[in-house]
Amino acid sequence: MGLICPTCFDEFDLGQIKLSRKLNEDLTIPIMYYFQLLGLAQGLSPQEVGLHMHKTKTDEVVKKLVGVS
């Protein structure tokens, strides 16, 4: 999910972890800022755009975006 609003980002990134615990389900939709996606498209690394700092893991989508199998 790509977002531009910092408040929305926090709600979705942390919120789905809380909801996942409450419902006892695996809710792991990767949440990214639009600007992070833009940086990746321009050749920046996932580390450079800060994807390692997210609460919800972005590993799977990063693999697809950068073409790593």
PQR file with spaces between the fields and no chain letter, atoms N, CA, C, O and H, PARSE charges and radii, in Angstrom:
ATOM       1  N    MET     1       0.854   -1.155    0.000 -0.4000 1.5000
ATOM       2  CA   MET     1       0.000    0.000    0.000 -0.0000 2.0000
ATOM       3  C    MET     1       0.909    1.229    0.000  0.5500 1.7000
ATOM       4  O    MET     1       1.787    1.350    0.854 -0.5500 1.4000
ATOM       5  N    GLY     2       0.711    2.106   -0.916 -0.4000 1.5000
ATOM       6  CA   GLY     2       1.486    3.335   -0.979 -0.0000 2.0000
ATOM       7  C    GLY     2       0.694    4.507   -0.428  0.5500 1.7000
ATOM       8  O    GLY     2      -0.436    4.751   -0.851 -0.5500 1.4000
ATOM       9  H    GLY     2      -0.003    2.008   -1.610  0.4000 1.0000
ATOM      10  N    LEU     3       1.274    5.225    0.505 -0.4000 1.5000
ATOM      11  CA   LEU     3       0.603    6.351    1.153 -0.0000 2.0000
ATOM      12  C    LEU     3       1.483    7.589    1.105  0.5500 1.7000
ATOM      13  O    LEU     3       2.701    7.487    0.963 -0.5500 1.4000
ATOM      14  H    LEU     3       2.192    5.027    0.849  0.4000 1.0000
ATOM      15  N    ILE     4       0.867    8.753    1.223 -0.4000 1.5000
ATOM      16  CA   ILE     4       1.618    9.997    1.257 -0.0000 2.0000
ATOM      17  C    ILE     4       1.480   10.711    2.601  0.5500 1.7000
ATOM      18  O    ILE     4       2.300   11.565    2.935 -0.5500 1.4000
ATOM      19  H    ILE     4      -0.123    8.835    1.338  0.4000 1.0000
ATOM      20  N    CYS     5       0.476   10.376    3.351 -0.4000 1.5000
ATOM      21  CA   CYS     5       0.187   11.033    4.624 -0.0000 2.0000
ATOM      22  C    CYS     5       0.889   10.313    5.786  0.5500 1.7000
ATOM      23  O    CYS     5       0.681    9.113    5.967 -0.5500 1.4000
ATOM      24  H    CYS     5      -0.191    9.682    3.079  0.4000 1.0000
ATOM      25  N    PRO     6       1.714   11.015    6.574 -0.5600 1.5000
ATOM      26  CA   PRO     6       2.404   10.374    7.697  0.2800 2.0000
ATOM      27  C    PRO     6       1.462    9.779    8.743  0.5500 1.7000
ATOM      28  O    PRO     6       1.747    8.722    9.305 -0.5500 1.4000
ATOM      29  N    THR     7       0.360   10.443    9.001 -0.4000 1.5000
ATOM      30  CA   THR     7      -0.604    9.924    9.976 -0.0000 2.0000
ATOM      31  C    THR     7      -1.235    8.638    9.469  0.5500 1.7000
ATOM      32  O    THR     7      -1.393    7.678   10.223 -0.5500 1.4000
ATOM      33  H    THR     7       0.128   11.302    8.544  0.4000 1.0000
ATOM      34  N    CYS     8      -1.592    8.621    8.210 -0.4000 1.5000
ATOM      35  CA   CYS     8      -2.167    7.407    7.614 -0.0000 2.0000
ATOM      36  C    CYS     8      -1.154    6.278    7.643  0.5500 1.7000
ATOM      37  O    CYS     8      -1.497    5.129    7.924 -0.5500 1.4000
ATOM      38  H    CYS     8      -1.464    9.401    7.598  0.4000 1.0000
ATOM      39  N    PHE     9       0.100    6.612    7.350 -0.4000 1.5000
ATOM      40  CA   PHE     9       1.160    5.604    7.387 -0.0000 2.0000
ATOM      41  C    PHE     9       1.241    4.967    8.774  0.5500 1.7000
ATOM      42  O    PHE     9       1.257    3.742    8.892 -0.5500 1.4000
ATOM      43  H    PHE     9       0.379    7.545    7.121  0.4000 1.0000
ATOM      44  N    ASP    10       1.292    5.777    9.806 -0.4000 1.5000
ATOM      45  CA   ASP    10       1.362    5.251   11.172 -0.0000 2.0000
ATOM      46  C    ASP    10       0.161    4.389   11.501  0.5500 1.7000
ATOM      47  O    ASP    10       0.300    3.327   12.109 -0.5500 1.4000
ATOM      48  H    ASP    10       1.280    6.772    9.710  0.4000 1.0000
ATOM      49  N    GLU    11      -1.019    4.841   11.102 -0.4000 1.5000
ATOM      50  CA   GLU    11      -2.244    4.086   11.384 -0.0000 2.0000
ATOM      51  C    GLU    11      -2.217    2.709   10.728  0.5500 1.7000
ATOM      52  O    GLU    11      -2.582    1.711   11.349 -0.5500 1.4000
ATOM      53  H    GLU    11      -1.132    5.703   10.608  0.4000 1.0000
ATOM      54  N    PHE    12      -1.782    2.661    9.471 -0.4000 1.5000
ATOM      55  CA   PHE    12      -1.760    1.384    8.766 -0.0000 2.0000
ATOM      56  C    PHE    12      -0.587    0.508    9.198  0.5500 1.7000
ATOM      57  O    PHE    12      -0.752   -0.701    9.359 -0.5500 1.4000
ATOM      58  H    PHE    12      -1.485    3.472    8.966  0.4000 1.0000
ATOM      59  N    ASP    13       0.592    1.095    9.388 -0.4000 1.5000
ATOM      60  CA   ASP    13       1.775    0.311    9.740 -0.0000 2.0000
ATOM      61  C    ASP    13       1.630   -0.295   11.132  0.5500 1.7000
ATOM      62  O    ASP    13       1.800   -1.503   11.296 -0.5500 1.4000
ATOM      63  H    ASP    13       0.726    2.077    9.257  0.4000 1.0000
ATOM      64  N    LEU    14       1.324    0.511   12.122 -0.4000 1.5000
ATOM      65  CA   LEU    14       1.150    0.014   13.488 -0.0000 2.0000
ATOM      66  C    LEU    14      -0.228   -0.607   13.706  0.5500 1.7000
ATOM      67  O    LEU    14      -0.373   -1.595   14.426 -0.5500 1.4000
ATOM      68  H    LEU    14       1.186    1.492   11.988  0.4000 1.0000
ATOM      69  N    GLY    15      -1.227   -0.014   13.074 -0.4000 1.5000
ATOM      70  CA   GLY    15      -2.599   -0.464   13.264 -0.0000 2.0000
ATOM      71  C    GLY    15      -2.829   -1.901   12.861  0.5500 1.7000
ATOM      72  O    GLY    15      -3.559   -2.629   13.534 -0.5500 1.4000
ATOM      73  H    GLY    15      -1.109    0.788   12.488  0.4000 1.0000
ATOM      74  N    GLN    16      -2.207   -2.322   11.755 -0.4000 1.5000
ATOM      75  CA   GLN    16      -2.448   -3.702   11.346 -0.0000 2.0000
ATOM      76  C    GLN    16      -1.749   -4.699   12.267  0.5500 1.7000
ATOM      77  O    GLN    16      -2.187   -5.844   12.380 -0.5500 1.4000
ATOM      78  H    GLN    16      -1.614   -1.731   11.208  0.4000 1.0000
ATOM      79  N    ILE    17      -0.679   -4.284   12.919 -0.4000 1.5000
ATOM      80  CA   ILE    17      -0.029   -5.156   13.907 -0.0000 2.0000
ATOM      81  C    ILE    17      -0.958   -5.333   15.113  0.5500 1.7000
ATOM      82  O    ILE    17      -1.148   -6.444   15.609 -0.5500 1.4000
ATOM      83  H    ILE    17      -0.323   -3.354   12.828  0.4000 1.0000
ATOM      84  N    LYS    18      -1.524   -4.232   15.568 -0.4000 1.5000
ATOM      85  CA   LYS    18      -2.467   -4.309   16.697 -0.0000 2.0000
ATOM      86  C    LYS    18      -3.683   -5.152   16.338  0.5500 1.7000
ATOM      87  O    LYS    18      -4.121   -5.991   17.126 -0.5500 1.4000
ATOM      88  H    LYS    18      -1.370   -3.330   15.166  0.4000 1.0000
ATOM      89  N    LEU    19      -4.223   -4.926   15.147 -0.4000 1.5000
ATOM      90  CA   LEU    19      -5.398   -5.673   14.704 -0.0000 2.0000
ATOM      91  C    LEU    19      -5.066   -7.151   14.508  0.5500 1.7000
ATOM      92  O    LEU    19      -5.878   -8.023   14.818 -0.5500 1.4000
ATOM      93  H    LEU    19      -3.867   -4.245   14.508  0.4000 1.0000
ATOM      94  N    SER    20      -3.889   -7.419   14.002 -0.4000 1.5000
ATOM      95  CA   SER    20      -3.447   -8.793   13.805 -0.0000 2.0000
ATOM      96  C    SER    20      -3.405   -9.551   15.134  0.5500 1.7000
ATOM      97  O    SER    20      -3.821  -10.706   15.214 -0.5500 1.4000
ATOM      98  H    SER    20      -3.229   -6.711   13.750  0.4000 1.0000
ATOM      99  N    ARG    21      -2.899   -8.888   16.167 -0.4000 1.5000
ATOM     100  CA   ARG    21      -2.849   -9.510   17.501 -0.0000 2.0000
ATOM     101  C    ARG    21      -4.250   -9.728   18.063  0.5500 1.7000
ATOM     102  O    ARG    21      -4.548  -10.764   18.657 -0.5500 1.4000
ATOM     103  H    ARG    21      -2.560   -7.950   16.102  0.4000 1.0000
ATOM     104  N    LYS    22      -5.103   -8.722   17.861 -0.4000 1.5000
ATOM     105  CA   LYS    22      -6.462   -8.803   18.394 -0.0000 2.0000
ATOM     106  C    LYS    22      -7.264   -9.919   17.722  0.5500 1.7000
ATOM     107  O    LYS    22      -7.987  -10.653   18.395 -0.5500 1.4000
ATOM     108  H    LYS    22      -4.861   -7.880   17.379  0.4000 1.0000
ATOM     109  N    LEU    23      -7.140  -10.048   16.396 -0.4000 1.5000
ATOM     110  CA   LEU    23      -7.902  -11.049   15.654 -0.0000 2.0000
ATOM     111  C    LEU    23      -7.183  -12.387   15.548  0.5500 1.7000
ATOM     112  O    LEU    23      -7.747  -13.364   15.055 -0.5500 1.4000
ATOM     113  H    LEU    23      -6.552   -9.452   15.850  0.4000 1.0000
ATOM     114  N    ASN    24      -5.931  -12.428   16.013 -0.4000 1.5000
ATOM     115  CA   ASN    24      -5.107  -13.628   15.915 -0.0000 2.0000
ATOM     116  C    ASN    24      -4.987  -14.096   14.459  0.5500 1.7000
ATOM     117  O    ASN    24      -5.118  -15.282   14.158 -0.5500 1.4000
ATOM     118  H    ASN    24      -5.473  -11.635   16.414  0.4000 1.0000
ATOM     119  N    GLU    25      -4.738  -13.143   13.577 -0.4000 1.5000
ATOM     120  CA   GLU    25      -4.566  -13.418   12.148 -0.0000 2.0000
ATOM     121  C    GLU    25      -3.284  -12.753   11.670  0.5500 1.7000
ATOM     122  O    GLU    25      -2.788  -11.811   12.288 -0.5500 1.4000
ATOM     123  H    GLU    25      -4.632  -12.179   13.821  0.4000 1.0000
ATOM     124  N    ASP    26      -2.760  -13.256   10.571 -0.4000 1.5000
ATOM     125  CA   ASP    26      -1.541  -12.697    9.996 -0.0000 2.0000
ATOM     126  C    ASP    26      -1.903  -11.604    8.985  0.5500 1.7000
ATOM     127  O    ASP    26      -2.229  -11.895    7.834 -0.5500 1.4000
ATOM     128  H    ASP    26      -3.163  -14.021   10.070  0.4000 1.0000
ATOM     129  N    LEU    27      -1.843  -10.364    9.422 -0.4000 1.5000
ATOM     130  CA   LEU    27      -2.114   -9.230    8.547 -0.0000 2.0000
ATOM     131  C    LEU    27      -0.784   -8.525    8.281  0.5500 1.7000
ATOM     132  O    LEU    27      -0.281   -7.796    9.136 -0.5500 1.4000
ATOM     133  H    LEU    27      -1.579  -10.127   10.357  0.4000 1.0000
ATOM     134  N    THR    28      -0.231   -8.740    7.117 -0.4000 1.5000
ATOM     135  CA   THR    28       1.087   -8.176    6.822 -0.0000 2.0000
ATOM     136  C    THR    28       1.103   -7.498    5.458  0.5500 1.7000
ATOM     137  O    THR    28       1.869   -7.892    4.578 -0.5500 1.4000
ATOM     138  H    THR    28      -0.640   -9.332    6.423  0.4000 1.0000
ATOM     139  N    ILE    29       0.287   -6.510    5.281 -0.4000 1.5000
ATOM     140  CA   ILE    29       0.298   -5.733    4.041 -0.0000 2.0000
ATOM     141  C    ILE    29       1.422   -4.711    4.162  0.5500 1.7000
ATOM     142  O    ILE    29       1.389   -3.863    5.054 -0.5500 1.4000
ATOM     143  H    ILE    29      -0.335   -6.190    5.995  0.4000 1.0000
ATOM     144  N    PRO    30       2.419   -4.778    3.275 -0.5600 1.5000
ATOM     145  CA   PRO    30       3.513   -3.808    3.354  0.2800 2.0000
ATOM     146  C    PRO    30       3.008   -2.386    3.089  0.5500 1.7000
ATOM     147  O    PRO    30       2.291   -2.144    2.118 -0.5500 1.4000
ATOM     148  N    ILE    31       3.383   -1.471    3.948 -0.4000 1.5000
ATOM     149  CA   ILE    31       2.988   -0.075    3.832 -0.0000 2.0000
ATOM     150  C    ILE    31       4.223    0.738    3.485  0.5500 1.7000
ATOM     151  O    ILE    31       5.255    0.617    4.145 -0.5500 1.4000
ATOM     152  H    ILE    31       3.965   -1.668    4.737  0.4000 1.0000
ATOM     153  N    MET    32       4.121    1.567    2.448 -0.4000 1.5000
ATOM     154  CA   MET    32       5.253    2.395    2.036 -0.0000 2.0000
ATOM     155  C    MET    32       4.788    3.794    1.693  0.5500 1.7000
ATOM     156  O    MET    32       3.676    4.013    1.211 -0.5500 1.4000
ATOM     157  H    MET    32       3.282    1.665    1.912  0.4000 1.0000
ATOM     158  N    TYR    33       5.679    4.728    1.960 -0.4000 1.5000
ATOM     159  CA   TYR    33       5.420    6.098    1.528 -0.0000 2.0000
ATOM     160  C    TYR    33       5.573    6.183    0.015  0.5500 1.7000
ATOM     161  O    TYR    33       6.392    5.481   -0.577 -0.5500 1.4000
ATOM     162  H    TYR    33       6.581    4.550    2.351  0.4000 1.0000
ATOM     163  N    TYR    34       4.795    7.030   -0.589 -0.4000 1.5000
ATOM     164  CA   TYR    34       4.919    7.289   -2.024 -0.0000 2.0000
ATOM     165  C    TYR    34       6.356    7.672   -2.371  0.5500 1.7000
ATOM     166  O    TYR    34       6.893    7.234   -3.388 -0.5500 1.4000
ATOM     167  H    TYR    34       4.129    7.600   -0.107  0.4000 1.0000
ATOM     168  N    PHE    35       6.973    8.489   -1.522 -0.4000 1.5000
ATOM     169  CA   PHE    35       8.327    8.961   -1.797 -0.0000 2.0000
ATOM     170  C    PHE    35       9.357    7.834   -1.701  0.5500 1.7000
ATOM     171  O    PHE    35      10.397    7.886   -2.359 -0.5500 1.4000
ATOM     172  H    PHE    35       6.537    8.845   -0.695  0.4000 1.0000
ATOM     173  N    GLN    36       9.073    6.824   -0.890 -0.4000 1.5000
ATOM     174  CA   GLN    36       9.953    5.667   -0.842 -0.0000 2.0000
ATOM     175  C    GLN    36       9.851    4.875   -2.142  0.5500 1.7000
ATOM     176  O    GLN    36      10.860    4.426   -2.686 -0.5500 1.4000
ATOM     177  H    GLN    36       8.228    6.782   -0.356  0.4000 1.0000
ATOM     178  N    LEU    37       8.647    4.712   -2.626 -0.4000 1.5000
ATOM     179  CA   LEU    37       8.461    4.028   -3.906 -0.0000 2.0000
ATOM     180  C    LEU    37       9.125    4.802   -5.033  0.5500 1.7000
ATOM     181  O    LEU    37       9.737    4.212   -5.923 -0.5500 1.4000
ATOM     182  H    LEU    37       7.828    5.077   -2.184  0.4000 1.0000
ATOM     183  N    LEU    38       9.007    6.104   -4.993 -0.4000 1.5000
ATOM     184  CA   LEU    38       9.641    6.954   -5.993 -0.0000 2.0000
ATOM     185  C    LEU    38      11.165    6.808   -5.926  0.5500 1.7000
ATOM     186  O    LEU    38      11.822    6.707   -6.962 -0.5500 1.4000
ATOM     187  H    LEU    38       8.510    6.583   -4.270  0.4000 1.0000
ATOM     188  N    GLY    39      11.720    6.796   -4.729 -0.4000 1.5000
ATOM     189  CA   GLY    39      13.157    6.611   -4.562 -0.0000 2.0000
ATOM     190  C    GLY    39      13.631    5.273   -5.098  0.5500 1.7000
ATOM     191  O    GLY    39      14.675    5.195   -5.745 -0.5500 1.4000
ATOM     192  H    GLY    39      11.186    6.878   -3.887  0.4000 1.0000
ATOM     193  N    LEU    40      12.867    4.214   -4.832 -0.4000 1.5000
ATOM     194  CA   LEU    40      13.216    2.898   -5.359 -0.0000 2.0000
ATOM     195  C    LEU    40      13.177    2.903   -6.886  0.5500 1.7000
ATOM     196  O    LEU    40      14.042    2.314   -7.535 -0.5500 1.4000
ATOM     197  H    LEU    40      12.019    4.277   -4.307  0.4000 1.0000
ATOM     198  N    ALA    41      12.187    3.558   -7.447 -0.4000 1.5000
ATOM     199  CA   ALA    41      12.064    3.648   -8.908 -0.0000 2.0000
ATOM     200  C    ALA    41      13.229    4.416   -9.522  0.5500 1.7000
ATOM     201  O    ALA    41      13.584    4.192  -10.679 -0.5500 1.4000
ATOM     202  H    ALA    41      11.484    4.036   -6.920  0.4000 1.0000
ATOM     203  N    GLN    42      13.816    5.311   -8.757 -0.4000 1.5000
ATOM     204  CA   GLN    42      14.934    6.106   -9.258 -0.0000 2.0000
ATOM     205  C    GLN    42      16.287    5.469   -8.958  0.5500 1.7000
ATOM     206  O    GLN    42      17.328    6.058   -9.248 -0.5500 1.4000
ATOM     207  H    GLN    42      13.528    5.493   -7.816  0.4000 1.0000
ATOM     208  N    GLY    43      16.278    4.265   -8.378 -0.4000 1.5000
ATOM     209  CA   GLY    43      17.512    3.522   -8.191 -0.0000 2.0000
ATOM     210  C    GLY    43      18.094    3.530   -6.792  0.5500 1.7000
ATOM     211  O    GLY    43      19.167    2.968   -6.577 -0.5500 1.4000
ATOM     212  H    GLY    43      15.432    3.786   -8.143  0.4000 1.0000
ATOM     213  N    LEU    44      17.423    4.147   -5.834 -0.4000 1.5000
ATOM     214  CA   LEU    44      17.912    4.109   -4.457 -0.0000 2.0000
ATOM     215  C    LEU    44      17.685    2.716   -3.882  0.5500 1.7000
ATOM     216  O    LEU    44      16.789    1.991   -4.315 -0.5500 1.4000
ATOM     217  H    LEU    44      16.551    4.604   -6.008  0.4000 1.0000
ATOM     218  N    SER    45      18.495    2.356   -2.914 -0.4000 1.5000
ATOM     219  CA   SER    45      18.348    1.040   -2.287 -0.0000 2.0000
ATOM     220  C    SER    45      17.237    1.087   -1.237  0.5500 1.7000
ATOM     221  O    SER    45      16.877    2.162   -0.756 -0.5500 1.4000
ATOM     222  H    SER    45      19.223    2.944   -2.562  0.4000 1.0000
ATOM     223  N    PRO    46      16.695   -0.079   -0.885 -0.5600 1.5000
ATOM     224  CA   PRO    46      15.682   -0.126    0.180  0.2800 2.0000
ATOM     225  C    PRO    46      16.204    0.473    1.488  0.5500 1.7000
ATOM     226  O    PRO    46      15.452    1.110    2.225 -0.5500 1.4000
ATOM     227  N    GLN    47      17.478    0.270    1.770 -0.4000 1.5000
ATOM     228  CA   GLN    47      18.093    0.832    2.981 -0.0000 2.0000
ATOM     229  C    GLN    47      18.109    2.361    2.913  0.5500 1.7000
ATOM     230  O    GLN    47      17.825    3.032    3.906 -0.5500 1.4000
ATOM     231  H    GLN    47      18.089   -0.248    1.171  0.4000 1.0000
ATOM     232  N    GLU    48      18.440    2.906    1.743 -0.4000 1.5000
ATOM     233  CA   GLU    48      18.531    4.360    1.584 -0.0000 2.0000
ATOM     234  C    GLU    48      17.185    5.057    1.765  0.5500 1.7000
ATOM     235  O    GLU    48      17.129    6.194    2.233 -0.5500 1.4000
ATOM     236  H    GLU    48      18.670    2.361    0.937  0.4000 1.0000
ATOM     237  N    VAL    49      16.104    4.375    1.393 -0.4000 1.5000
ATOM     238  CA   VAL    49      14.782    4.995    1.538 -0.0000 2.0000
ATOM     239  C    VAL    49      14.133    4.660    2.883  0.5500 1.7000
ATOM     240  O    VAL    49      13.030    5.124    3.169 -0.5500 1.4000
ATOM     241  H    VAL    49      16.150    3.451    1.012  0.4000 1.0000
ATOM     242  N    GLY    50      14.811    3.855    3.711 -0.4000 1.5000
ATOM     243  CA   GLY    50      14.339    3.616    5.070 -0.0000 2.0000
ATOM     244  C    GLY    50      13.325    2.503    5.256  0.5500 1.7000
ATOM     245  O    GLY    50      12.598    2.495    6.249 -0.5500 1.4000
ATOM     246  H    GLY    50      15.707    3.477    3.479  0.4000 1.0000
ATOM     247  N    LEU    51      13.261    1.567    4.327 -0.4000 1.5000
ATOM     248  CA   LEU    51      12.272    0.495    4.467 -0.0000 2.0000
ATOM     249  C    LEU    51      12.563   -0.417    5.659  0.5500 1.7000
ATOM     250  O    LEU    51      11.660   -1.095    6.148 -0.5500 1.4000
ATOM     251  H    LEU    51      13.852    1.573    3.520  0.4000 1.0000
ATOM     252  N    HIS    52      13.793   -0.441    6.126 -0.4000 1.5000
ATOM     253  CA   HIS    52      14.148   -1.275    7.276 -0.0000 2.0000
ATOM     254  C    HIS    52      13.571   -0.730    8.584  0.5500 1.7000
ATOM     255  O    HIS    52      13.611   -1.408    9.610 -0.5500 1.4000
ATOM     256  H    HIS    52      14.526    0.110    5.729  0.4000 1.0000
ATOM     257  N    MET    53      13.042    0.472    8.550 -0.4000 1.5000
ATOM     258  CA   MET    53      12.516    1.090    9.765 -0.0000 2.0000
ATOM     259  C    MET    53      11.011    0.856    9.960  0.5500 1.7000
ATOM     260  O    MET    53      10.447    1.283   10.968 -0.5500 1.4000
ATOM     261  H    MET    53      13.009    1.023    7.716  0.4000 1.0000
ATOM     262  N    HIS    54      10.373    0.198    9.026 -0.4000 1.5000
ATOM     263  CA   HIS    54       8.939   -0.043    9.114 -0.0000 2.0000
ATOM     264  C    HIS    54       8.627   -1.132   10.125  0.5500 1.7000
ATOM     265  O    HIS    54       9.431   -2.039   10.339 -0.5500 1.4000
ATOM     266  H    HIS    54      10.831   -0.149    8.207  0.4000 1.0000
ATOM     267  N    LYS    55       7.475   -1.042   10.736 -0.4000 1.5000
ATOM     268  CA   LYS    55       7.021   -2.074   11.677 -0.0000 2.0000
ATOM     269  C    LYS    55       6.581   -3.316   10.909  0.5500 1.7000
ATOM     270  O    LYS    55       6.926   -4.436   11.286 -0.5500 1.4000
ATOM     271  H    LYS    55       6.822   -0.305   10.563  0.4000 1.0000
ATOM     272  N    THR    56       5.824   -3.122    9.837 -0.4000 1.5000
ATOM     273  CA   THR    56       5.388   -4.219    8.989 -0.0000 2.0000
ATOM     274  C    THR    56       6.503   -4.505    7.992  0.5500 1.7000
ATOM     275  O    THR    56       6.964   -3.593    7.304 -0.5500 1.4000
ATOM     276  H    THR    56       5.544   -2.212    9.531  0.4000 1.0000
ATOM     277  N    LYS    57       6.935   -5.732    7.907 -0.4000 1.5000
ATOM     278  CA   LYS    57       8.056   -6.096    7.050 -0.0000 2.0000
ATOM     279  C    LYS    57       7.736   -5.869    5.569  0.5500 1.7000
ATOM     280  O    LYS    57       6.634   -6.154    5.101 -0.5500 1.4000
ATOM     281  H    LYS    57       6.561   -6.472    8.466  0.4000 1.0000
ATOM     282  N    THR    58       8.724   -5.352    4.857 -0.4000 1.5000
ATOM     283  CA   THR    58       8.566   -5.048    3.435 -0.0000 2.0000
ATOM     284  C    THR    58       9.445   -5.932    2.561  0.5500 1.7000
ATOM     285  O    THR    58       9.611   -5.652    1.374 -0.5500 1.4000
ATOM     286  H    THR    58       9.620   -5.121    5.238  0.4000 1.0000
ATOM     287  N    ASP    59      10.010   -6.997    3.128 -0.4000 1.5000
ATOM     288  CA   ASP    59      10.975   -7.834    2.423 -0.0000 2.0000
ATOM     289  C    ASP    59      10.444   -8.408    1.106  0.5500 1.7000
ATOM     290  O    ASP    59      11.123   -8.344    0.081 -0.5500 1.4000
ATOM     291  H    ASP    59       9.874   -7.224    4.092  0.4000 1.0000
ATOM     292  N    GLU    60       9.249   -8.958    1.135 -0.4000 1.5000
ATOM     293  CA   GLU    60       8.709   -9.609   -0.065 -0.0000 2.0000
ATOM     294  C    GLU    60       8.478   -8.620   -1.202  0.5500 1.7000
ATOM     295  O    GLU    60       8.803   -8.915   -2.352 -0.5500 1.4000
ATOM     296  H    GLU    60       8.697   -9.010    1.967  0.4000 1.0000
ATOM     297  N    VAL    61       7.931   -7.474   -0.898 -0.4000 1.5000
ATOM     298  CA   VAL    61       7.674   -6.497   -1.953 -0.0000 2.0000
ATOM     299  C    VAL    61       8.980   -5.903   -2.463  0.5500 1.7000
ATOM     300  O    VAL    61       9.081   -5.577   -3.646 -0.5500 1.4000
ATOM     301  H    VAL    61       7.667   -7.235    0.036  0.4000 1.0000
ATOM     302  N    VAL    62       9.968   -5.755   -1.612 -0.4000 1.5000
ATOM     303  CA   VAL    62      11.275   -5.246   -2.035 -0.0000 2.0000
ATOM     304  C    VAL    62      11.922   -6.234   -3.011  0.5500 1.7000
ATOM     305  O    VAL    62      12.490   -5.826   -4.024 -0.5500 1.4000
ATOM     306  H    VAL    62       9.886   -6.020   -0.651  0.4000 1.0000
ATOM     307  N    LYS    63      11.837   -7.519   -2.709 -0.4000 1.5000
ATOM     308  CA   LYS    63      12.384   -8.528   -3.611 -0.0000 2.0000
ATOM     309  C    LYS    63      11.767   -8.395   -5.006  0.5500 1.7000
ATOM     310  O    LYS    63      12.467   -8.487   -6.015 -0.5500 1.4000
ATOM     311  H    LYS    63      11.376   -7.850   -1.886  0.4000 1.0000
ATOM     312  N    LYS    64      10.473   -8.181   -5.049 -0.4000 1.5000
ATOM     313  CA   LYS    64       9.801   -8.039   -6.345 -0.0000 2.0000
ATOM     314  C    LYS    64      10.170   -6.733   -7.041  0.5500 1.7000
ATOM     315  O    LYS    64      10.324   -6.698   -8.262 -0.5500 1.4000
ATOM     316  H    LYS    64       9.905   -8.106   -4.230  0.4000 1.0000
ATOM     317  N    LEU    65      10.308   -5.681   -6.281 -0.4000 1.5000
ATOM     318  CA   LEU    65      10.631   -4.374   -6.868 -0.0000 2.0000
ATOM     319  C    LEU    65      12.040   -4.311   -7.415  0.5500 1.7000
ATOM     320  O    LEU    65      12.263   -3.717   -8.470 -0.5500 1.4000
ATOM     321  H    LEU    65      10.183   -5.709   -5.289  0.4000 1.0000
ATOM     322  N    VAL    66      12.990   -4.903   -6.731 -0.4000 1.5000
ATOM     323  CA   VAL    66      14.375   -4.818   -7.172 -0.0000 2.0000
ATOM     324  C    VAL    66      14.804   -6.024   -7.998  0.5500 1.7000
ATOM     325  O    VAL    66      15.943   -6.090   -8.459 -0.5500 1.4000
ATOM     326  H    VAL    66      12.810   -5.385   -5.874  0.4000 1.0000
ATOM     327  N    GLY    67      13.906   -6.967   -8.183 -0.4000 1.5000
ATOM     328  CA   GLY    67      14.185   -8.097   -9.055 -0.0000 2.0000
ATOM     329  C    GLY    67      15.068   -9.170   -8.459  0.5500 1.7000
ATOM     330  O    GLY    67      15.742   -9.891   -9.194 -0.5500 1.4000
ATOM     331  H    GLY    67      12.981   -6.914   -7.808  0.4000 1.0000
ATOM     332  N    VAL    68      15.080   -9.290   -7.160 -0.4000 1.5000
ATOM     333  CA   VAL    68      15.855  -10.326   -6.496 -0.0000 2.0000
ATOM     334  C    VAL    68      14.962  -11.551   -6.332  0.5500 1.7000
ATOM     335  O    VAL    68      13.817  -11.433   -5.894 -0.5500 1.4000
ATOM     336  H    VAL    68      14.532   -8.705   -6.563  0.4000 1.0000
ATOM     337  N    SER    69      15.481  -12.721   -6.680 -0.4000 1.5000
ATOM     338  CA   SER    69      14.653  -13.929   -6.526 -0.0000 2.0000
ATOM     339  C    SER    69      15.012  -14.719   -5.302  0.5500 1.7000
ATOM     340  O    SER    69      14.405  -15.758   -5.038 -0.5500 1.4000
ATOM     341  H    SER    69      16.410  -12.816   -7.036  0.4000 1.0000
